[in-house]
């Protein structure tokens, strides 16, 4: 069994750290990155609903974003995507529309579901720095409990 990748702690004023990893995995054509806001140790966070909470309309109170690399091999090339599991209990796209994390107009919403989350297809010409900045801003907007100024990042090279 493979060990989990190391946890990288990235301050929100350094999105270039995430952008560099996005660029590396884009070139490789595989892999993904999980990003979530860091919550102070003294802040109690209710547990994420389990599989037994099938009728819950909420995801986790601490949002989890996953950026996946674009694929160019195979019959059906896929663009890079950003997915986020969140605890709003309603449409994230509509909520984000009135914030600094509004989804860019050239990006395509693939899914926006209260329980399954938001999935965005990122066009190939989107700059890694723009994507990284948007991920940090979006997570900041969707995070319900108080957070620090850092994000936890886990890179899976695929």
N, CA and C atoms as an extended XYZ file, in Angstrom:
474
Properties=species:S:1:pos:R:3:atomname:S:1:resname:S:1:resid:I:1 pbc="F F F"
N         0.845       -1.178        0.000 N   UNK     1
C         0.000        0.000        0.000 CA  UNK     1
C         0.891        1.244        0.000 C   UNK     1
N         0.573        2.190       -0.890 N   UNK     2
C         1.364        3.414       -0.986 CA  UNK     2
C         1.102        4.331        0.196 C   UNK     2
N         2.161        5.006        0.633 N   UNK     3
C         2.015        5.993        1.697 CA  UNK     3
C         1.393        7.259        1.114 C   UNK     3
N         0.653        7.966        1.952 N   UNK     4
C         0.061        9.232        1.524 CA  UNK     4
C         1.186       10.230        1.254 C   UNK     4
N         0.972       11.168        0.326 N   UNK     5
C         2.008       12.167        0.064 CA  UNK     5
C         2.173       13.081        1.274 C   UNK     5
N         3.314       13.732        1.371 N   UNK     6
C         3.507       14.636        2.508 CA  UNK     6
C         2.541       15.819        2.456 C   UNK     6
N         2.187       16.285        3.626 N   UNK     7
C         1.320       17.465        3.758 CA  UNK     7
C         2.192       18.701        3.588 C   UNK     7
N         1.813       19.549        2.644 N   UNK     8
C         2.511       20.813        2.447 CA  UNK     8
C         1.618       21.915        2.985 C   UNK     8
N         2.169       22.773        3.792 N   UNK     9
C         1.415       23.901        4.319 CA  UNK     9
C         1.807       25.141        3.523 C   UNK     9
N         0.820       25.760        2.869 N   UNK    10
C         1.076       26.887        1.979 CA  UNK    10
C         0.313       28.105        2.487 C   UNK    10
N         1.017       29.207        2.669 N   UNK    11
C         0.362       30.440        3.104 CA  UNK    11
C        -0.434       31.017        1.932 C   UNK    11
N        -1.574       31.628        2.229 N   UNK    12
C        -2.464       32.085        1.159 CA  UNK    12
C        -1.850       33.168        0.276 C   UNK    12
N        -0.818       33.827        0.746 N   UNK    13
C        -0.159       34.853       -0.069 CA  UNK    13
C         0.898       34.256       -0.998 C   UNK    13
N         0.989       32.925       -1.045 N   UNK    14
C         1.969       32.259       -1.917 CA  UNK    14
C         1.295       31.245       -2.846 C   UNK    14
N         0.319       31.687       -3.645 N   UNK    15
C        -0.349       30.733       -4.546 CA  UNK    15
C         0.593       30.170       -5.604 C   UNK    15
N         1.755       30.786       -5.789 N   UNK    16
C         2.702       30.267       -6.773 CA  UNK    16
C         3.176       28.852       -6.428 C   UNK    16
N         3.133       28.488       -5.146 N   UNK    17
C         3.502       27.119       -4.754 CA  UNK    17
C         2.514       26.122       -5.369 C   UNK    17
N         1.239       26.423       -5.276 N   UNK    18
C         0.214       25.575       -5.898 CA  UNK    18
C         0.312       25.658       -7.417 C   UNK    18
N         0.522       26.857       -7.951 N   UNK    19
C         0.613       27.041       -9.409 CA  UNK    19
C         1.750       26.213      -10.007 C   UNK    19
N         2.880       26.135       -9.315 N   UNK    20
C         4.011       25.342       -9.811 CA  UNK    20
C         3.647       23.862       -9.884 C   UNK    20
N         2.934       23.359       -8.877 N   UNK    21
C         2.530       21.949       -8.889 CA  UNK    21
C         1.503       21.697       -9.988 C   UNK    21
N         0.578       22.629      -10.192 N   UNK    22
C        -0.401       22.512      -11.270 CA  UNK    22
C         0.320       22.426      -12.610 C   UNK    22
N         1.301       23.280      -12.808 N   UNK    23
C         2.060       23.284      -14.060 CA  UNK    23
C         2.803       21.963      -14.257 C   UNK    23
N         3.438       21.441      -13.209 N   UNK    24
C         4.174       20.176      -13.299 CA  UNK    24
C         3.259       19.015      -13.693 C   UNK    24
N         2.095       18.926      -13.055 N   UNK    25
C         1.183       17.814      -13.344 CA  UNK    25
C         0.502       17.977      -14.703 C   UNK    25
N         0.310       19.219      -15.130 N   UNK    26
C        -0.247       19.466      -16.463 CA  UNK    26
C         0.718       18.951      -17.522 C   UNK    26
N         1.994       19.247      -17.363 N   UNK    27
C         3.008       18.773      -18.306 CA  UNK    27
C         3.054       17.247      -18.297 C   UNK    27
N         2.969       16.640      -17.107 N   UNK    28
C         3.002       15.179      -16.989 CA  UNK    28
C         1.725       14.536      -17.536 C   UNK    28
N         0.634       15.286      -17.550 N   UNK    29
C        -0.637       14.755      -18.043 CA  UNK    29
C        -1.296       13.759      -17.115 C   UNK    29
N        -0.964       13.841      -15.823 N   UNK    30
C        -1.579       12.941      -14.846 CA  UNK    30
C        -1.370       13.495      -13.443 C   UNK    30
N        -2.205       12.993      -12.529 N   UNK    31
C        -2.086       13.379      -11.132 CA  UNK    31
C        -3.185       14.311      -10.671 C   UNK    31
N        -3.176       14.574       -9.372 N   UNK    32
C        -4.150       15.481       -8.787 CA  UNK    32
C        -3.581       16.102       -7.527 C   UNK    32
N        -4.224       17.157       -7.087 N   UNK    33
C        -3.811       17.897       -5.891 CA  UNK    33
C        -5.041       18.144       -5.037 C   UNK    33
N        -4.965       17.770       -3.772 N   UNK    34
C        -6.021       18.088       -2.809 CA  UNK    34
C        -5.581       19.312       -2.007 C   UNK    34
N        -6.511       20.242       -1.820 N   UNK    35
C        -6.229       21.474       -1.079 CA  UNK    35
C        -7.385       21.737       -0.127 C   UNK    35
N        -7.065       22.073        1.114 N   UNK    36
C        -8.105       22.444        2.060 CA  UNK    36
C        -7.592       23.510        3.010 C   UNK    36
N        -8.480       24.355        3.506 N   UNK    37
C        -8.067       25.394        4.450 CA  UNK    37
C        -7.593       24.758        5.754 C   UNK    37
N        -6.576       25.366        6.336 N   UNK    38
C        -6.122       24.900        7.646 CA  UNK    38
C        -7.013       25.530        8.707 C   UNK    38
N        -7.482       24.709        9.633 N   UNK    39
C        -8.343       25.160       10.722 CA  UNK    39
C        -7.501       25.177       12.000 C   UNK    39
N        -7.572       26.250       12.795 N   UNK    40
C        -6.795       26.271       14.044 CA  UNK    40
C        -7.147       25.081       14.928 C   UNK    40
N        -6.155       24.582       15.653 N   UNK    41
C        -6.356       23.397       16.488 CA  UNK    41
C        -7.424       23.588       17.554 C   UNK    41
N        -7.613       24.809       18.023 N   UNK    42
C        -8.576       25.047       19.098 CA  UNK    42
C       -10.002       25.285       18.598 C   UNK    42
N       -10.219       25.174       17.288 N   UNK    43
C       -11.558       25.371       16.718 CA  UNK    43
C       -12.216       24.001       16.546 C   UNK    43
N       -13.330       23.766       17.241 N   UNK    44
C       -14.011       22.480       17.070 CA  UNK    44
C       -14.745       22.439       15.726 C   UNK    44
N       -14.543       21.361       15.005 N   UNK    45
C       -15.215       21.185       13.711 CA  UNK    45
C       -16.053       19.920       13.800 C   UNK    45
N       -17.368       20.040       13.599 N   UNK    46
C       -18.197       18.831       13.610 CA  UNK    46
C       -17.717       17.855       12.553 C   UNK    46
N       -17.872       16.559       12.799 N   UNK    47
C       -17.419       15.574       11.814 CA  UNK    47
C       -18.198       15.680       10.507 C   UNK    47
N       -17.540       15.269        9.432 N   UNK    48
C       -18.174       15.224        8.119 CA  UNK    48
C       -19.257       14.156        8.136 C   UNK    48
N       -20.408       14.417        7.523 N   UNK    49
C       -21.450       13.397        7.471 CA  UNK    49
C       -20.910       12.087        6.882 C   UNK    49
N       -21.362       10.984        7.427 N   UNK    50
C       -20.910        9.670        6.958 CA  UNK    50
C       -21.869        9.133        5.904 C   UNK    50
N       -21.591        7.949        5.439 N   UNK    51
C       -22.454        7.311        4.442 CA  UNK    51
C       -23.860        7.087        4.992 C   UNK    51
N       -23.983        7.029        6.324 N   UNK    52
C       -25.301        6.829        6.926 CA  UNK    52
C       -26.162        8.091        6.856 C   UNK    52
N       -25.534        9.219        6.543 N   UNK    53
C       -26.277       10.475        6.448 CA  UNK    53
C       -26.715       10.717        5.002 C   UNK    53
N       -27.277        9.702        4.368 N   UNK    54
C       -27.630        9.787        2.954 CA  UNK    54
C       -28.656       10.871        2.646 C   UNK    54
N       -29.419       11.266        3.622 N   UNK    55
C       -30.436       12.284        3.364 CA  UNK    55
C       -29.972       13.690        3.734 C   UNK    55
N       -28.739       13.816        4.168 N   UNK    56
C       -28.182       15.130        4.491 CA  UNK    56
C       -27.965       15.919        3.204 C   UNK    56
N       -28.218       17.211        3.264 N   UNK    57
C       -28.001       18.060        2.095 CA  UNK    57
C       -26.669       18.789        2.199 C   UNK    57
N       -25.839       18.397        3.137 N   UNK    58
C       -24.590       19.105        3.347 CA  UNK    58
C       -23.392       18.190        3.210 C   UNK    58
N       -22.322       18.775        2.724 N   UNK    59
C       -21.026       18.116        2.707 CA  UNK    59
C       -20.248       18.597        3.926 C   UNK    59
N       -18.936       18.517        3.864 N   UNK    60
C       -18.106       18.912        5.003 CA  UNK    60
C       -18.084       20.429        5.215 C   UNK    60
N       -17.997       20.857        6.470 N   UNK    61
C       -17.930       22.287        6.783 CA  UNK    61
C       -16.599       22.891        6.344 C   UNK    61
N       -15.558       22.065        6.331 N   UNK    62
C       -14.258       22.495        5.809 CA  UNK    62
C       -14.181       21.974        4.376 C   UNK    62
N       -14.216       22.866        3.393 N   UNK    63
C       -14.253       22.407        2.002 CA  UNK    63
C       -12.945       21.744        1.581 C   UNK    63
N       -13.069       20.785        0.695 N   UNK    64
C       -11.916       20.090        0.118 CA  UNK    64
C       -11.958       20.288       -1.386 C   UNK    64
N       -10.914       20.921       -1.932 N   UNK    65
C       -10.820       21.108       -3.380 CA  UNK    65
C        -9.850       20.091       -3.950 C   UNK    65
N       -10.168       19.590       -5.125 N   UNK    66
C        -9.279       18.689       -5.846 CA  UNK    66
C        -9.113       19.208       -7.262 C   UNK    66
N        -7.861       19.488       -7.618 N   UNK    67
C        -7.525       19.848       -8.991 CA  UNK    67
C        -6.998       18.584       -9.651 C   UNK    67
N        -7.520       18.238      -10.840 N   UNK    68
C        -7.029       17.065      -11.569 CA  UNK    68
C        -6.402       17.520      -12.885 C   UNK    68
N        -5.314       16.872      -13.225 N   UNK    69
C        -4.580       17.224      -14.443 CA  UNK    69
C        -5.395       16.891      -15.683 C   UNK    69
N        -5.182       17.657      -16.748 N   UNK    70
C        -5.838       17.315      -18.013 CA  UNK    70
C        -5.204       16.052      -18.577 C   UNK    70
N        -5.981       15.294      -19.304 N   UNK    71
C        -5.452       14.104      -19.957 CA  UNK    71
C        -5.560       14.296      -21.466 C   UNK    71
N        -4.533       13.889      -22.166 N   UNK    72
C        -4.545       14.026      -23.625 CA  UNK    72
C        -4.492       12.674      -24.313 C   UNK    72
N        -4.249       11.626      -23.546 N   UNK    73
C        -4.185       10.302      -24.158 CA  UNK    73
C        -5.564        9.649      -24.126 C   UNK    73
N        -5.690        8.594      -24.881 N   UNK    74
C        -6.966        7.888      -24.917 CA  UNK    74
C        -7.918        8.479      -25.936 C   UNK    74
N        -9.087        7.909      -25.969 N   UNK    75
C       -10.091        8.350      -26.938 CA  UNK    75
C       -10.729        9.682      -26.597 C   UNK    75
N       -10.841        9.952      -25.307 N   UNK    76
C       -11.554       11.154      -24.876 CA  UNK    76
C       -10.669       12.018      -23.971 C   UNK    76
N        -9.915       12.943      -24.574 N   UNK    77
C        -9.103       13.837      -23.741 CA  UNK    77
C       -10.008       14.627      -22.796 C   UNK    77
N        -9.533       14.852      -21.596 N   UNK    78
C       -10.300       15.587      -20.584 CA  UNK    78
C        -9.548       16.839      -20.175 C   UNK    78
N       -10.253       17.955      -19.981 N   UNK    79
C        -9.577       19.164      -19.497 CA  UNK    79
C        -9.250       19.017      -18.005 C   UNK    79
N        -8.424       19.897      -17.529 N   UNK    80
C        -8.196       19.961      -16.086 CA  UNK    80
C        -9.529       20.286      -15.428 C   UNK    80
N        -9.718       19.785      -14.224 N   UNK    81
C       -10.951       20.068      -13.495 CA  UNK    81
C       -10.632       20.448      -12.059 C   UNK    81
N       -11.502       21.266      -11.498 N   UNK    82
C       -11.451       21.582      -10.076 CA  UNK    82
C       -12.782       21.141       -9.492 C   UNK    82
N       -12.706       20.282       -8.497 N   UNK    83
C       -13.903       19.850       -7.790 CA  UNK    83
C       -13.798       20.307       -6.350 C   UNK    83
N       -14.914       20.611       -5.761 N   UNK    84
C       -14.893       20.992       -4.339 CA  UNK    84
C       -16.096       20.379       -3.636 C   UNK    84
N       -15.806       19.722       -2.531 N   UNK    85
C       -16.837       19.173       -1.661 CA  UNK    85
C       -17.002       20.195       -0.543 C   UNK    85
N       -18.200       20.707       -0.343 N   UNK    86
C       -18.424       21.832        0.567 CA  UNK    86
C       -19.663       21.593        1.420 C   UNK    86
N       -19.844       22.437        2.408 N   UNK    87
C       -20.962       22.277        3.333 CA  UNK    87
C       -22.034       23.345        3.235 C   UNK    87
N       -22.146       24.013        2.101 N   UNK    88
C       -23.166       25.065        1.969 CA  UNK    88
C       -24.586       24.525        2.063 C   UNK    88
N       -24.801       23.336        1.536 N   UNK    89
C       -26.145       22.791        1.501 CA  UNK    89
C       -26.978       23.377        0.379 C   UNK    89
N       -26.315       24.026       -0.577 N   UNK    90
C       -26.996       24.616       -1.737 CA  UNK    90
C       -25.976       24.814       -2.850 C   UNK    90
N       -26.384       25.406       -3.932 N   UNK    91
C       -25.517       25.633       -5.084 CA  UNK    91
C       -24.315       26.494       -4.724 C   UNK    91
N       -23.129       25.982       -4.975 N   UNK    92
C       -21.918       26.757       -4.709 CA  UNK    92
C       -21.702       27.807       -5.796 C   UNK    92
N       -22.024       27.482       -7.043 N   UNK    93
C       -21.805       28.423       -8.146 CA  UNK    93
C       -22.597       29.710       -7.928 C   UNK    93
N       -23.849       29.581       -7.535 N   UNK    94
C       -24.668       30.778       -7.281 CA  UNK    94
C       -24.132       31.565       -6.095 C   UNK    94
N       -23.712       30.853       -5.051 N   UNK    95
C       -23.143       31.518       -3.879 CA  UNK    95
C       -21.862       32.269       -4.266 C   UNK    95
N       -20.988       31.635       -5.028 N   UNK    96
C       -19.706       32.239       -5.400 CA  UNK    96
C       -19.859       33.402       -6.373 C   UNK    96
N       -20.966       33.447       -7.113 N   UNK    97
C       -21.168       34.491       -8.121 CA  UNK    97
C       -21.076       35.888       -7.536 C   UNK    97
N       -21.426       36.053       -6.286 N   UNK    98
C       -21.413       37.374       -5.648 CA  UNK    98
C       -20.197       37.584       -4.754 C   UNK    98
N       -19.136       36.838       -5.009 N   UNK    99
C       -17.926       36.934       -4.187 CA  UNK    99
C       -16.704       37.145       -5.084 C   UNK    99
N       -15.547       37.400       -4.492 N   UNK   100
C       -14.315       37.481       -5.294 CA  UNK   100
C       -13.957       36.154       -5.973 C   UNK   100
N       -14.622       35.062       -5.598 N   UNK   101
C       -14.348       33.745       -6.180 CA  UNK   101
C       -15.378       33.356       -7.233 C   UNK   101
N       -15.997       34.329       -7.881 N   UNK   102
C       -16.943       34.010       -8.959 CA  UNK   102
C       -16.224       33.153      -10.003 C   UNK   102
N       -16.916       32.177      -10.531 N   UNK   103
C       -16.324       31.274      -11.519 CA  UNK   103
C       -16.088       32.062      -12.811 C   UNK   103
N       -14.857       32.041      -13.332 N   UNK   104
C       -14.594       32.774      -14.579 CA  UNK   104
C       -15.534       32.341      -15.705 C   UNK   104
N       -15.908       33.280      -16.518 N   UNK   105
C       -16.921       33.024      -17.557 CA  UNK   105
C       -16.483       32.004      -18.597 C   UNK   105
N       -15.182       31.821      -18.797 N   UNK   106
C       -14.713       30.850      -19.791 CA  UNK   106
C       -14.587       29.440      -19.222 C   UNK   106
N       -14.816       29.278      -17.916 N   UNK   107
C       -14.765       27.965      -17.282 CA  UNK   107
C       -16.172       27.371      -17.330 C   UNK   107
N       -16.255       26.035      -17.411 N   UNK   108
C       -17.549       25.369      -17.565 CA  UNK   108
C       -17.911       24.594      -16.301 C   UNK   108
N       -19.107       24.848      -15.794 N   UNK   109
C       -19.602       24.100      -14.643 CA  UNK   109
C       -20.092       22.741      -15.125 C   UNK   109
N       -19.476       21.679      -14.616 N   UNK   110
C       -19.827       20.312      -14.981 CA  UNK   110
C       -20.903       19.784      -14.034 C   UNK   110
N       -20.778       20.139      -12.755 N   UNK   111
C       -21.723       19.672      -11.733 CA  UNK   111
C       -21.780       20.719      -10.624 C   UNK   111
N       -22.950       20.925      -10.077 N   UNK   112
C       -23.115       21.799       -8.916 CA  UNK   112
C       -24.245       21.217       -8.080 C   UNK   112
N       -23.863       20.397       -7.127 N   UNK   113
C       -24.831       19.666       -6.314 CA  UNK   113
C       -24.525       19.901       -4.839 C   UNK   113
N       -25.562       20.112       -4.053 N   UNK   114
C       -25.386       20.416       -2.623 CA  UNK   114
C       -24.589       19.341       -1.897 C   UNK   114
N       -24.827       18.093       -2.206 N   UNK   115
C       -24.149       17.006       -1.486 CA  UNK   115
C       -22.911       16.496       -2.219 C   UNK   115
N       -22.966       16.387       -3.538 N   UNK   116
C       -21.836       15.832       -4.297 CA  UNK   116
C       -20.777       16.869       -4.625 C   UNK   116
N       -21.121       18.145       -4.542 N   UNK   117
C       -20.137       19.198       -4.730 CA  UNK   117
C       -20.177       19.883       -6.086 C   UNK   117
N       -19.215       20.747       -6.263 N   UNK   118
C       -19.073       21.568       -7.465 CA  UNK   118
C       -17.895       21.041       -8.273 C   UNK   118
N       -18.077       20.892       -9.584 N   UNK   119
C       -16.999       20.473      -10.475 CA  UNK   119
C       -16.940       21.460      -11.635 C   UNK   119
N       -15.750       21.987      -11.879 N   UNK   120
C       -15.533       22.972      -12.926 CA  UNK   120
C       -14.497       22.442      -13.911 C   UNK   120
N       -14.769       22.528      -15.217 N   UNK   121
C       -13.784       22.210      -16.252 CA  UNK   121
C       -13.008       23.491      -16.544 C   UNK   121
N       -11.696       23.390      -16.445 N   UNK   122
C       -10.817       24.550      -16.637 CA  UNK   122
C       -10.275       24.512      -18.066 C   UNK   122
N       -10.417       25.604      -18.826 N   UNK   123
C        -9.926       25.585      -20.207 CA  UNK   123
C        -8.398       25.475      -20.253 C   UNK   123
N        -7.862       24.898      -21.326 N   UNK   124
C        -6.417       24.675      -21.427 CA  UNK   124
C        -5.586       25.952      -21.372 C   UNK   124
N        -6.164       27.082      -21.746 N   UNK   125
C        -5.391       28.327      -21.742 CA  UNK   125
C        -5.421       29.062      -20.397 C   UNK   125
N        -6.051       28.480      -19.383 N   UNK   126
C        -6.076       29.116      -18.052 CA  UNK   126
C        -4.689       29.011      -17.426 C   UNK   126
N        -4.141       30.122      -17.025 N   UNK   127
C        -2.808       30.153      -16.424 CA  UNK   127
C        -2.827       29.460      -15.064 C   UNK   127
N        -1.821       28.630      -14.770 N   UNK   128
C        -1.768       27.957      -13.474 CA  UNK   128
C        -1.890       28.908      -12.285 C   UNK   128
N        -1.309       30.105      -12.386 N   UNK   129
C        -1.398       31.065      -11.284 CA  UNK   129
C        -2.831       31.531      -11.085 C   UNK   129
N        -3.555       31.738      -12.159 N   UNK   130
C        -4.962       32.143      -12.049 CA  UNK   130
C        -5.780       31.033      -11.383 C   UNK   130
N        -5.518       29.784      -11.775 N   UNK   131
C        -6.237       28.648      -11.203 CA  UNK   131
C        -5.925       28.538       -9.713 C   UNK   131
N        -4.657       28.651       -9.355 N   UNK   132
C        -4.244       28.549       -7.945 CA  UNK   132
C        -4.882       29.656       -7.108 C   UNK   132
N        -4.848       30.883       -7.608 N   UNK   133
C        -5.451       32.003       -6.872 CA  UNK   133
C        -6.955       31.783       -6.704 C   UNK   133
N        -7.606       31.282       -7.755 N   UNK   134
C        -9.047       31.043       -7.665 CA  UNK   134
C        -9.347       29.946       -6.640 C   UNK   134
N        -8.564       28.884       -6.632 N   UNK   135
C        -8.792       27.801       -5.662 CA  UNK   135
C        -8.685       28.337       -4.241 C   UNK   135
N        -7.643       29.107       -3.943 N   UNK   136
C        -7.480       29.658       -2.594 CA  UNK   136
C        -8.645       30.580       -2.228 C   UNK   136
N        -9.039       31.447       -3.145 N   UNK   137
C       -10.137       32.392       -2.884 CA  UNK   137
C       -11.452       31.646       -2.706 C   UNK   137
N       -11.704       30.653       -3.562 N   UNK   138
C       -12.929       29.875       -3.488 CA  UNK   138
C       -13.024       29.128       -2.160 C   UNK   138
N       -11.921       28.486       -1.745 N   UNK   139
C       -11.929       27.767       -0.466 CA  UNK   139
C       -12.169       28.714        0.702 C   UNK   139
N       -11.595       29.889        0.617 N   UNK   140
C       -11.796       30.900        1.660 CA  UNK   140
C       -13.271       31.279        1.769 C   UNK   140
N       -13.932       31.428        0.638 N   UNK   141
C       -15.345       31.806        0.626 CA  UNK   141
C       -16.253       30.678        1.122 C   UNK   141
N       -15.887       29.435        0.828 N   UNK   142
C       -16.749       28.299        1.180 CA  UNK   142
C       -16.475       27.708        2.561 C   UNK   142
N       -15.396       28.127        3.199 N   UNK   143
C       -15.047       27.561        4.507 CA  UNK   143
C       -15.959       28.142        5.588 C   UNK   143
N       -16.658       27.281        6.305 N   UNK   144
C       -17.606       27.726        7.320 CA  UNK   144
C       -16.924       28.027        8.658 C   UNK   144
N       -16.086       27.128        9.207 N   UNK   145
C       -15.426       27.468       10.481 CA  UNK   145
C       -14.294       28.478       10.263 C   UNK   145
N       -13.863       29.140       11.322 N   UNK   146
C       -12.708       30.043       11.201 CA  UNK   146
C       -11.496       29.250       10.709 C   UNK   146
N       -10.657       29.899        9.926 N   UNK   147
C        -9.481       29.238        9.368 CA  UNK   147
C        -8.243       30.085        9.608 C   UNK   147
N        -7.077       29.480        9.389 N   UNK   148
C        -5.831       30.236        9.462 CA  UNK   148
C        -5.599       30.876        8.097 C   UNK   148
N        -4.454       31.438        7.890 N   UNK   149
C        -4.088       32.042        6.608 CA  UNK   149
C        -3.331       31.044        5.727 C   UNK   149
N        -3.451       29.762        6.050 N   UNK   150
C        -2.728       28.716        5.318 CA  UNK   150
C        -3.685       27.690        4.723 C   UNK   150
N        -3.149       26.952        3.757 N   UNK   151
C        -3.867       25.851        3.128 CA  UNK   151
C        -3.004       24.606        3.193 C   UNK   151
N        -3.646       23.471        3.432 N   UNK   152
C        -2.965       22.192        3.391 CA  UNK   152
C        -3.053       21.681        1.964 C   UNK   152
N        -1.922       21.169        1.462 N   UNK   153
C        -1.874       20.708        0.082 CA  UNK   153
C        -1.241       19.315        0.043 C   UNK   153
N        -1.851       18.423       -0.710 N   UNK   154
C        -1.357       17.060       -0.897 CA  UNK   154
C        -1.269       16.802       -2.391 C   UNK   154
N        -0.069       16.510       -2.890 N   UNK   155
C         0.140       16.312       -4.326 CA  UNK   155
C         0.278       14.826       -4.623 C   UNK   155
N        -0.558       14.346       -5.529 N   UNK   156
C        -0.559       12.942       -5.967 CA  UNK   156
C        -0.109       12.921       -7.428 C   UNK   156
N         1.145       12.527       -7.688 N   UNK   157
C         1.653       12.591       -9.063 CA  UNK   157
C         1.002       11.621      -10.056 C   UNK   157
N         0.214       10.703       -9.566 N   UNK   158
C        -0.521        9.817      -10.471 CA  UNK   158
C         0.216        8.630      -10.863 C   UNK   158
